[in-house]
Amino acid sequence: MQNGTLLAAVDLGSNSFRLEIGRFQAGHVERVEYLKEAIRQGSGLDETRALTPAAMQRGWDCLARFGERLQGFGKQQVRAVATQTLREARNRDEFLARAQELLGFRIEVVSGHEEARLIYQGVSRLLPQSDEHRLVIDIGGRSTEMILGQGFNALRMESYRLGSGSWSTRYFPGGEFTAEAFRTAEVAAQAVLDEALDTFAKDQWSVAYGSSGTVGAVAELLANNGWPAGVVGRAGLDWLHGRLLRAGHVDQLKIDGLRDDRKAVIGGGISVLRAIFDLFDLDQLLPAQGALRQGALYDLIARDADDTDVRERTVGWLAERFSVDPAQAERVLKLSMALFEQVAAPDPLAGRFSAKLAWAARLHEIGTHISHSDAHQHGAYILDHVDAPGFSLPELHRMSQLVLGQRGKLRKMEAALEEELFAKQLLCLRLAVLLCHARKAPDTSGMKLGYKGGAFRLVASSDWARRFPQSAWLLQEEAAAWQKTRWKFGVELK
């Protein structure tokens, strides 16, 4: 990546949407511009966990404005990340289709673990470097992430389903603040976070940092009202809690520095923060400057360097964890990629789809760790549910569908096969698995795969079918399987 390159991160949070633009310079990112809009999308989930039309429109309007600012940016310069609200929303695909069109860039809905990893990357990059073991806490609108890390390395990550927005809606409806409501909210928060005491035991870290939204807002409020700057202490938090109780209602709340966009979620945020202080017996929490959006910017830099892309490391870790046969994975990888190159061009998305095919090929036998029977189904389940650093949920689902469809009938893949590039990926993976059935490198000299107008054709060199009768029979069976789809696959064996 060249010095001076502009990079941008878009954070679609439950409370606010944020756009951070930075300039890459000697391994660091210098801020150029920062935009934030309070969208309150998390409060726009109805009782069926669907985004209301109004909540979707607020998001679309904001992303249209962000999209205008990002005109001229290349796809490798922007990463847009959506978190808990869109993880939950039943109609997220409807929202995302229009949102990506308006923004002009793909939006990744990431898992809680991936959100936590990015948060830690952002926090650690903006902290002075040290060997301290640190606990990072990020209280968002609908989720709270906790990360144990050292240096730039996140050692342990968890995401919990509670936040300033969801707790405000649930325990302070109508904006009323009472002692009983706070007690109930704090007990409920401690119940959700109770297991964090084992995961992030106090003897494993020396300093606790708070990232983004709630902690940043509380630290700012305390500093504006005479409390020490750069720290959230227990005494200051108790003072703020008392001010809310004396006000009795959000409309009566008057505190120097309290922004209008923060009032609606202040009750929930304070209750979750007080619960964390009590649970971990904290005396203070240090506000950190970095957050998810800075982590996304530094992740763009890592992805630009092929050898440091965290997704590559994750695939290797998963292959080792689930005892994948590395030799067979490599055989299937090489052949599926060679076949895909013959049919993918000149699609502009082919490079991105090629990477996903390669990852799926390396992990196509991941399910055999559970059982050889229906291993493709086990493998698909693992990829749809595993915590995989670096990957968005749609990326994992794409890989899971390739692993699911690597063999067997194609009826189960009917919906996914509506997409041409997926059909190309899947056929190439199926052919590679089929031709490597003897668990050795197949002779594919003179073999060509072509594609035109919805039809694939595989041509083998003279005498190939006589030399490899079992493979020839399997290819004919594969051709018959594709006749039941909208795509045609013919085999010409001599």
Secondary structure as GFF3:
##gff-version 3
##sequence-region A 1 494
A	DSSP	beta_strand	6	12	.	.	.	ID=ss1
A	DSSP	beta_strand	16	25	.	.	.	ID=ss2
A	DSSP	beta_strand	28	38	.	.	.	ID=ss3
A	DSSP	three_ten_helix	42	44	.	.	.	ID=ss4
A	DSSP	alpha_helix	53	69	.	.	.	ID=ss5
A	DSSP	three_ten_helix	75	77	.	.	.	ID=ss6
A	DSSP	beta_strand	78	82	.	.	.	ID=ss7
A	DSSP	alpha_helix	84	88	.	.	.	ID=ss8
A	DSSP	alpha_helix	92	103	.	.	.	ID=ss9
A	DSSP	beta_strand	107	109	.	.	.	ID=ss10
A	DSSP	alpha_helix	112	126	.	.	.	ID=ss11
A	DSSP	beta_strand	133	139	.	.	.	ID=ss12
A	DSSP	beta_strand	144	150	.	.	.	ID=ss13
A	DSSP	beta_strand	153	160	.	.	.	ID=ss14
A	DSSP	alpha_helix	164	171	.	.	.	ID=ss15
A	DSSP	three_ten_helix	173	175	.	.	.	ID=ss16
A	DSSP	alpha_helix	179	193	.	.	.	ID=ss17
A	DSSP	alpha_helix	196	199	.	.	.	ID=ss18
A	DSSP	three_ten_helix	202	204	.	.	.	ID=ss19
A	DSSP	beta_strand	207	211	.	.	.	ID=ss20
A	DSSP	alpha_helix	213	224	.	.	.	ID=ss21
A	DSSP	beta_strand	232	233	.	.	.	ID=ss22
A	DSSP	alpha_helix	234	247	.	.	.	ID=ss23
A	DSSP	three_ten_helix	250	252	.	.	.	ID=ss24
A	DSSP	alpha_helix	260	263	.	.	.	ID=ss25
A	DSSP	alpha_helix	266	280	.	.	.	ID=ss26
A	DSSP	beta_strand	284	288	.	.	.	ID=ss27
A	DSSP	alpha_helix	292	304	.	.	.	ID=ss28
A	DSSP	three_ten_helix	306	308	.	.	.	ID=ss29
A	DSSP	alpha_helix	310	321	.	.	.	ID=ss30
A	DSSP	alpha_helix	326	344	.	.	.	ID=ss31
A	DSSP	alpha_helix	350	362	.	.	.	ID=ss32
A	DSSP	three_ten_helix	366	369	.	.	.	ID=ss33
A	DSSP	alpha_helix	375	385	.	.	.	ID=ss34
A	DSSP	alpha_helix	393	404	.	.	.	ID=ss35
A	DSSP	three_ten_helix	411	413	.	.	.	ID=ss36
A	DSSP	three_ten_helix	416	418	.	.	.	ID=ss37
A	DSSP	alpha_helix	420	435	.	.	.	ID=ss38
A	DSSP	beta_strand	448	452	.	.	.	ID=ss39
A	DSSP	beta_strand	455	459	.	.	.	ID=ss40
A	DSSP	alpha_helix	464	467	.	.	.	ID=ss41
A	DSSP	alpha_helix	469	482	.	.	.	ID=ss42
A	DSSP	beta_strand	488	492	.	.	.	ID=ss43
###
